[in-house]
Amino acid sequence: MVEVRYFAWLRERLGTDRETIASGASTVIELVAELRRQSEAHDLVFSDLAGIRAAVDQELVDMDHPIANAQEIAFFPPMTGG
C-alpha cells in the first residue's frame, strides 16, 4: 500500500487530499496510468502531465522515477517563486 497525496488544484478537482492504494506500479508514470483508470476525475486531472510535479517520500522526482518501497507519492502543480 502507498499513500498518494494531492495538493492545490489537484486536491480540489479530486475532492480529496489523499488516498491509500494498492499498486503494482514500478514508476511514478505507471502509478499515474493506474490512477487515471480509477475514475473520470482522476483521468481528467492526469490528462496533461506538463502541469504536474511529483515527489516520492518528499523528494522531487521525474515521472520515470522508481517507486519501489515508497511510503508516499505526492502530486502538485509546479512551484513558483515570488
PyMOL commands that set and color helices and strands:
alter all, ss='L'
color gray80, all
select helices_A, chain A and resi 9-14+28-36+40-45+49-51
alter helices_A, ss='H'
color red, helices_A
select strands_A, chain A and resi 2-6+18-21+53-56+59-61+72-76
alter strands_A, ss='S'
color yellow, strands_A
deselect
rebuild
show_as cartoon
